[in-house]
Amino acid sequence: MSKRQNDPFKIDDLMKSFVKENKLEKGLDKVNVEAAWADMMGNGVNNYTNSVKLHKDTLYVELSSSVLREELSYGKDKIISMLNESLGKNLITKLILR
């Protein structure tokens, strides 16, 4: 018969250890990047965004508007830093707009 542990655990700590033990961090990062893009860019850009994919440290964003793609290309460094700040870690080092 096992004894029940009475040590208090924070749910946040349990989730972090579960994610780490099951090697789920990369998958969660991909989902979090997509959500951060949607939140940061707003409806105007999201209406023209076909896909957002993170591969290694590069974020690939497919846009249906060449004008918007050109406009966003001028602020790539700022977009990368804002996304990394939103994510709480430096995941993205390169942004490719297609």
N, C-alpha and C positions, 0 to 999 in steps of 0.2 A: 504494500500500500504506500503510495507516494504522499509525501507531506506537501501541503499547499504552501506556496511561497507567499509571504506577507509583505515582501519588500515592494514599496511603491515604484512603479515605472511610469515614466511619462510616455504618452502615446507617440509623441514626436520622436523620441529616442527609439522606441520599438519599430516604428515605420522606417527610420533611417537604417537600422541594423537589418531589417528584413530586405530592404532594397539592396543594401550592400552584399548581404549573403547570397542573394539570388541573382546578382549581377544585372539588375534592372535599371541602373542609373542611365546608361546610354539611351535606352528607349524612352525613359521619362524626360531626358534632356530634349529629345526630338519633339515630343509632345509639348513641352514647355516653351520651346522656341517658336512653334507655330502659334501658340496662344499669345506669347509676348508680341509677335509680329502683328497679330490681329488687334490686340489692345493698343499698341503703340501707334499704328498707322491709321486706325480709324476706318470708317465706312467708305470714305472717298477712295482710298488706295485698295482696301479689301475688295471692293467691287471689281477691280481690275486684276486682282491676284488669283492666278490659277492654281499655283502650288507653292509650298514652302517646305524645303527639305534640308536637313542638316546632315552633311557627310563629313566625318572627322571634324575639322575645325572650319569648314567652309559652308556657308549658308547659300543655297541656291533658291532664288525666288523667280518664278515664272509669271510674267505680267502680260496681259492681253493688249496693253497700250504702249506703243513705241514712244510716244510723247512722255508718258509717265516714267517709263524706264530711263529715258534720257535725263529727265528732271531729277529722279532719285539718284542717278549715278554721280551727280555733283556732290551729294552728301553722304557717300558711302561710309566714310570714317565716323561721322557723327551717328549714323544709323547703327553701326557696329557697337560703338561705345554705349549707346542708349539701350540696345538689346542686352548687352552683357551686364549692364547695371541693373536692368529689370530682372534678369535671371539670377543675379547675385554671384556670378562667377564668370571668368573669361573663357567662354565656350567658343566664341566666333572670332576668327582672325581675318577672314576674307568673306566678302559678299559678292556673289555673282548674280547679276540681273539678266534674265533671258526674256 
